[in-house]
Amino acid sequence: MDRVDLMLIGAQKSGTTSLYEYMLQHPKLVFSSVKEVTYFIDPEFYALGDDYYHSFFPDKAGATLVAGGHVHMLASRDAPARVLKYNPEMQFIVVVREPVARAWSAYNYALQNGWESNEVGILDALDLEEERLNSGDHRQKFDLAYFNNGLYWKHLTHWLLYFPRERFLILKAADLRNDPDATLAKVWHFLGIDDSVHVDVSREFNRASRVRWRWINEITFRRTSRLKKVFRILMPIKLRMWVRSRVIPFLSRMNTVEVQPTELSYEIRVSIEPYFRDDLKKLDRDFSIRFG
């Protein structure tokens, strides 16, 4: 393959998995074999070069566009420059969700996966946000930065320093959930591909869930796992690709049980809302995006 043409860059817990699953059904699109490749946001993997990145992409006869991405690319300060160097003609799709609800969902997701301590409430996490953002730890800077990830105006304007506005399609999670067909029509129009393709949108993906056994997540998703370090040293790269694209997604599905989402209380909402107030005003002003 030559280059990846399209990036689905976030935001986390905003419906990107559902959009990805719907877009996968279009015959003119091919995605990476692993839904999210950390290449552009992780210096360790970025140092491996483009050939390593391309190893995640299968061949697909008849495909017009090659697509990849990662939900934490939106908030990454390093990704825009790296993507510009890789492909200056890149297109982007962003899905945004009302930021307080998104932060609450991300916090509960981290709890359920064992990434967040049960002793840390969401308001405690808000107090820890600056410390986590300044941490050198990838998990803390992205998965546990529940609030910074929802500063959409801040992140979009940073990307616009590198790419023109017309390269970005910005969608709202509520629109994708309430009218997926109309939302996909916008996607096909943006990409300039056939909009008559039938896509099954009957299922909503990546709903609220819990893990059956946390130790499985510790082994498969914890970056500092000793077992993962041993695998990285001993496994040939092709075998590592197979494990990441087949074994780990299978373990994740097996270890996940859907649950009713934990309700966001009024008290927590009003405590968090001021964090986003200025960013939301600018988002409305510059991008005409507002949430009910």
C-alpha positions in Angstrom: 0.0 0.0 0.0 1.1 3.6 -0.5 -0.4 5.8 2.2 -3.3 5.9 4.7 -5.9 8.4 3.4 -8.3 8.8 6.3 -8.0 9.1 10.1 -10.8 8.6 12.6 -9.1 10.5 15.4 -11.7 10.6 18.3 -13.0 11.4 20.7 -13.0 8.5 23.1 -16.4 7.3 24.3 -18.2 9.3 21.7 -19.5 6.6 19.4 -16.3 6.0 17.3 -16.6 2.3 17.6 -20.1 2.3 16.1 -19.0 4.6 13.3 -16.0 2.4 12.6 -18.2 -0.8 12.5 -20.6 0.9 10.1 -17.9 2.3 7.8 -16.2 -1.2 7.7 -19.2 -2.3 5.7 -18.5 0.0 2.8 -16.6 -1.9 0.0 -14.5 1.2 -0.9 -13.0 1.5 2.6 -10.3 -0.7 4.2 -9.3 -0.2 7.8 -6.3 -1.4 9.8 -6.6 -5.0 11.1 -6.4 -3.5 14.6 -9.1 -0.9 15.1 -6.7 1.6 16.8 -2.9 1.7 16.2 -1.0 3.9 18.6 1.6 4.8 16.0 1.2 8.6 15.7 0.7 9.2 19.5 3.3 6.9 20.9 7.1 7.7 20.4 8.1 4.1 21.0 6.0 2.8 18.1 6.5 5.9 16.0 10.2 5.2 16.1 9.6 1.9 14.3 8.7 3.7 11.1 6.1 3.6 8.4 6.7 0.0 7.3 5.7 -1.1 10.8 2.6 1.1 10.7 1.6 -0.3 7.3 1.9 -3.9 8.5 -1.4 -3.4 10.3 -3.3 -2.8 7.0 -4.6 -5.7 5.0 -5.0 -5.6 1.2 -8.6 -5.2 0.0 -9.4 -5.5 -3.7 -11.4 -2.6 -5.0 -10.9 -0.3 -2.0 -10.6 3.4 -2.8 -9.6 4.7 0.7 -7.4 3.3 3.4 -8.4 4.3 6.9 -6.9 4.2 10.3 -6.9 6.2 13.5 -7.0 6.2 17.3 -9.4 8.0 19.6 -6.6 9.7 21.5 -5.1 11.3 18.4 -7.5 14.3 18.8 -5.9 15.3 22.1 -2.3 14.5 21.2 0.0 17.4 20.8 2.5 15.4 18.8 0.2 13.6 16.3 -0.7 16.5 14.0 2.9 17.2 13.0 3.6 13.5 12.6 0.6 12.9 10.4 1.4 16.0 8.3 4.9 14.5 7.6 3.3 11.2 6.8 0.5 12.4 4.5 -0.1 16.1 3.9 -3.4 15.3 2.1 -4.9 13.3 5.0 -8.6 13.6 5.8 -10.1 13.3 9.3 -13.3 12.4 10.9 -14.0 13.5 14.5 -17.0 12.5 16.7 -17.7 14.7 19.7 -20.1 14.1 22.6 -21.4 16.4 25.3 -18.2 16.6 27.3 -19.4 16.1 30.9 -21.2 12.9 29.9 -18.2 11.8 27.9 -15.9 12.4 30.9 -18.2 10.4 33.1 -18.4 7.5 30.6 -14.6 7.5 30.2 -14.1 7.5 34.0 -16.4 4.5 34.4 -14.8 2.7 31.5 -11.4 3.2 33.2 -12.8 1.9 36.5 -14.3 -1.2 34.8 -11.0 -2.0 33.1 -9.0 -1.6 36.3 -7.0 1.4 35.0 -8.5 3.7 37.7 -8.4 3.1 41.4 -11.8 2.5 43.1 -10.6 5.0 45.7 -10.4 7.8 43.2 -13.8 9.5 42.5 -14.3 11.5 39.4 -13.9 14.8 41.3 -10.7 13.5 42.7 -9.6 12.7 39.2 -10.4 16.3 38.2 -8.0 17.4 40.9 -5.4 15.0 39.5 -5.9 16.0 35.9 -2.9 18.4 35.6 -0.6 16.0 37.2 -1.7 13.2 34.9 -1.3 15.4 31.8 2.3 16.2 32.8 3.1 12.6 33.5 5.3 10.6 31.2 2.9 7.7 31.5 0.8 7.0 28.3 -2.2 5.7 30.2 -2.4 8.7 32.5 -2.0 11.3 29.8 -4.7 9.8 27.6 -7.0 7.2 29.2 -7.1 8.8 32.6 -7.3 12.4 31.3 -11.1 12.4 31.3 -11.5 16.1 31.1 -8.8 17.3 28.8 -10.0 14.8 26.2 -13.3 16.7 26.1 -11.8 20.2 25.3 -12.7 19.8 21.6 -12.1 23.5 20.6 -8.6 23.4 22.1 -7.7 20.2 20.2 -9.4 21.0 16.9 -7.7 24.4 16.7 -4.3 22.7 17.3 -5.0 20.4 14.4 -5.9 23.3 12.2 -2.4 24.7 12.6 -1.4 21.8 10.4 -4.3 21.0 8.2 -7.1 23.1 6.5 -10.6 23.0 8.0 -12.1 21.4 4.9 -10.1 18.2 5.6 -12.2 17.6 8.8 -15.7 16.2 9.2 -17.0 16.8 12.7 -19.9 14.7 13.8 -22.0 14.7 17.0 -22.4 11.4 18.9 -26.1 12.2 19.4 -26.7 12.5 15.7 -24.9 9.2 15.0 -27.0 7.5 17.7 -30.4 9.1 16.7 -30.0 9.1 12.9 -27.1 6.9 11.8 -28.2 6.7 8.2 -28.2 10.5 7.8 -24.9 10.7 9.6 -23.3 8.1 7.3 -24.6 10.0 4.3 -22.5 12.9 5.5 -19.5 10.6 5.8 -19.9 9.2 2.3 -20.4 12.7 0.8 -17.3 14.0 2.7 -15.2 11.1 1.3 -16.7 11.3 -2.1 -17.7 7.6 -2.3 -20.9 5.8 -3.2 -23.7 6.7 -0.8 -26.1 4.0 -2.1 -24.4 1.2 -0.1 -26.6 -0.5 2.4 -25.1 -0.5 5.9 -26.6 -2.3 8.9 -26.9 0.3 11.6 -29.2 -1.8 13.9 -26.5 -2.4 16.5 -24.8 0.2 18.8 -21.3 -0.8 19.6 -19.1 -0.4 22.7 -21.9 0.2 25.1 -21.4 0.4 28.9 -19.7 -2.8 30.1 -17.6 -4.4 32.8 -14.8 -6.9 32.7 -15.2 -10.4 34.0 -11.6 -10.8 35.1 -9.4 -7.8 35.6 -6.2 -9.9 35.5 -6.8 -10.5 31.8 -6.9 -6.8 31.1 -3.8 -6.3 33.2 -1.9 -8.7 30.9 -3.4 -7.6 27.6 -3.7 -3.8 28.0 -1.3 -2.7 30.6 1.7 -1.2 28.8 4.2 -2.0 31.6 3.2 -5.6 31.9 6.4 -7.8 32.2 4.8 -10.5 30.1 4.2 -8.0 27.3 7.8 -6.9 27.4 9.0 -10.5 27.1 6.6 -11.0 24.2 7.9 -7.9 22.5 11.5 -9.2 22.7 10.9 -12.8 21.8 8.1 -12.6 19.3 8.7 -12.0 15.6 6.9 -8.9 14.4 4.4 -10.9 12.2 3.4 -13.0 15.2 3.0 -9.9 17.3 0.7 -8.5 14.6 -1.4 -11.6 14.7 -1.6 -11.5 18.5 -2.7 -7.8 18.4 -5.2 -8.1 15.5 -6.7 -11.5 16.5 -5.9 -12.8 20.0 -6.2 -9.6 22.0 -9.6 -8.5 20.4 -10.9 -12.0 21.1 -9.8 -11.9 24.7 -11.4 -8.4 25.1 -14.7 -9.6 23.7 -14.7 -12.7 25.9 -13.9 -10.7 29.0 -16.6 -8.1 28.5 -20.1 -8.1 29.8 -22.6 -5.3 28.9 -24.1 -3.5 31.9 -26.5 -0.6 32.5 -24.5 2.6 32.5 -23.9 4.3 35.8 -26.1 7.4 36.1 -24.4 10.8 36.2 -25.8 12.7 39.2 -26.8 16.3 39.0 -24.3 17.2 41.8 -21.4 15.8 39.8 -22.5 17.4 36.6 -22.7 20.9 38.0 -19.2 20.4 39.7 -17.6 19.4 36.3 -19.4 21.8 33.9 -17.3 24.9 34.7 -14.2 23.1 33.4 -15.7 23.0 29.9 -17.6 26.3 29.8 -15.1 28.4 28.0 -14.1 25.7 25.5 -17.8 25.1 24.7 -18.4 28.8 23.9 -15.5 28.8 21.5 -16.6 25.5 20.0 -20.0 27.0 19.2 -18.4 30.3 17.9 -15.8 28.7 15.6 -17.3 25.4 14.6 -21.0 25.9 15.2 -21.2 22.9 17.4 -23.4 22.9 20.5 -24.9 20.3 22.7 -28.4 20.2 24.1 
